[in-house]
């Protein structure tokens, strides 16, 4: 089969219509990823330095409901479901790790590793816990909450909670996806500014 044209470009992150099937069966209606709104241009040489001045972004810890490639929906204080026909391209903790790393590269101009590279001893390590990354049916909002822990050589370990909520979102993947990206980027930018202080 030959593809003759592309009807519309993909938006900020992967939204794939159910027209592709891999390994048989129906493809999910939407695949959701996160795209940094602070991107280092191709060919830019701003991210330079030594390993000792680098930043390592570690994959965050989280609870089981956020350890799946689905968008959790909070129904009430204890009830959790998953958003219908919406699947993440990776686990939420990995998506946030990539987003934080890209945002930090663009905002600080320093070398940023995702995890610890062999032979590298970065001066700053960013650990964390992903508290929330999903939809709340009670008030039709999307929230991303991240507890960041900054470990820097020669300084006290410090932690801080960052959170962003986007209200008035319909309970469907087409509306939740950009809101999730917006909230995650707000959190990532605030963390990057905190780290750069």
Residue pairs with C-beta under 8 A, 6 or more apart in sequence:
11 178
12 35
12 178
12 181
13 32
13 33
13 34
13 35
13 89
13 177
13 181
14 31
14 32
14 33
14 89
15 30
15 31
15 32
15 174
15 177
16 27
16 28
16 30
16 31
17 29
18 26
18 27
18 28
18 29
19 27
20 27
21 27
28 85
28 86
28 87
29 85
29 86
29 173
30 85
30 86
30 87
30 173
30 174
30 177
31 87
31 88
31 89
32 71
32 86
32 87
32 88
32 89
32 173
32 176
32 177
32 180
33 88
33 89
33 90
33 95
34 95
34 96
34 98
34 99
34 180
34 181
34 184
34 185
35 99
35 181
36 99
36 102
36 103
36 106
36 185
36 188
37 103
37 185
37 189
38 102
38 103
38 106
38 107
38 185
38 188
38 189
38 192
39 102
39 106
40 46
40 47
40 102
40 105
40 106
46 109
47 105
47 109
47 110
47 111
47 112
48 109
48 111
49 110
49 111
50 111
51 111
51 117
51 119
51 120
51 121
51 122
52 121
52 122
52 123
53 110
53 111
53 122
53 123
54 110
54 111
54 112
54 113
54 120
54 122
54 123
54 124
55 104
55 108
55 110
55 111
55 112
55 113
55 122
55 123
55 124
55 125
55 126
55 195
56 112
56 113
56 114
56 115
56 116
56 117
56 120
56 122
56 124
56 125
56 126
57 97
57 100
57 101
57 104
57 112
57 113
57 114
57 115
57 126
58 97
58 115
58 116
58 125
58 126
58 127
58 128
59 93
59 94
59 97
59 114
59 115
60 93
60 96
60 97
60 127
60 128
60 129
60 130
60 146
61 93
61 128
61 129
61 130
62 92
62 93
62 129
62 130
62 131
65 72
65 80
66 72
66 91
66 92
66 93
66 130
66 132
66 133
66 134
67 91
67 92
67 93
68 82
68 91
69 87
69 88
69 89
69 90
69 91
70 82
70 83
70 86
70 87
70 88
71 82
71 83
71 86
71 88
71 134
71 135
71 173
71 176
71 180
72 80
72 81
72 82
72 83
72 133
72 134
72 135
73 80
73 81
73 82
73 83
73 134
73 135
73 136
73 137
73 171
74 80
74 134
74 135
74 136
74 137
74 138
75 81
75 137
75 138
76 138
83 134
83 135
83 171
83 172
83 173
83 176
84 172
84 173
85 173
86 173
86 176
86 177
88 95
89 95
90 98
92 130
92 133
93 130
95 184
96 128
96 130
96 133
96 144
96 146
96 184
96 188
97 114
98 114
99 184
99 185
99 188
100 126
100 188
100 191
100 192
101 112
101 113
101 114
103 185
103 188
103 189
103 191
103 192
104 110
104 112
104 126
104 191
104 192
104 195
105 112
106 192
107 189
107 192
107 193
107 196
108 192
108 195
108 196
111 122
113 120
113 122
116 122
116 125
123 152
123 153
124 150
124 151
124 152
124 153
124 195
125 150
125 151
125 152
126 148
126 149
126 150
126 151
126 191
126 195
127 148
127 149
127 151
128 146
128 147
128 148
128 149
129 146
129 147
129 149
130 145
130 146
131 145
131 146
131 147
131 161
131 163
132 143
132 144
132 145
132 163
133 143
133 144
133 145
133 180
133 184
134 142
134 143
134 180
135 141
135 142
135 169
135 171
135 176
136 142
136 143
137 171
139 167
140 167
140 168
140 169
140 170
140 171
141 165
141 166
141 167
141 168
141 169
142 165
142 166
142 169
142 176
142 179
142 180
142 182
142 183
143 163
143 164
143 165
143 166
143 183
144 163
144 164
144 180
144 183
144 184
144 186
144 187
145 161
145 162
145 163
145 164
145 187
146 161
146 162
146 163
146 187
146 191
147 159
147 160
147 161
147 162
148 159
148 160
148 161
148 162
148 191
148 194
149 157
149 158
149 159
150 157
150 158
150 159
150 160
150 194
150 195
151 157
160 194
162 187
162 190
162 191
162 194
163 187
164 182
164 183
164 184
164 186
164 187
164 190
165 183
166 179
166 182
166 183
169 175
169 176
169 179
170 176
